């Protein structure tokens, strides 16, 4: 998988369309969750894009401290359904952690994890904090890595 890291203004129209399509395909259609994906925060994010054969198959968006949480954060972690058996989620997370360290100079990272993915995030050094909660009707839990 080829990984590119881009600020919002560096995204081409086609890249933006493709990453929004992937997010919608997974978070809205597959997970049957109606929510406001286009939330006005993409412009502030660092976009981590994983592609195979010219197709975006994995993606995250990362934020500096104070934008989403007090800590730096990772969100919209997504892998195309037909690509999940290849470990691309781990690759895109490793790239996201490195991007936060390289661009924002911090190791303190917080995320809001879907609860069924806790073990995945724990494998990248995150620990759960607090109680679980519903976010857009889906069970989540806050996790932190420092």
Secondary structure, 3 states (H helix, E strand, C coil): CEEEEEEHHHCCHHHHHHHHHHHHHHHHHHCCCCCCCCCCCHHHCEEEEEEECCEEEEEEEEECCCCCCCCEEEEEEEECHHHHHHCHHHHHHHHHHHHHHHHHCCCCEEEEEEHHHHHHHHCCCCEEEEEEEEECCEEEEEEEEC
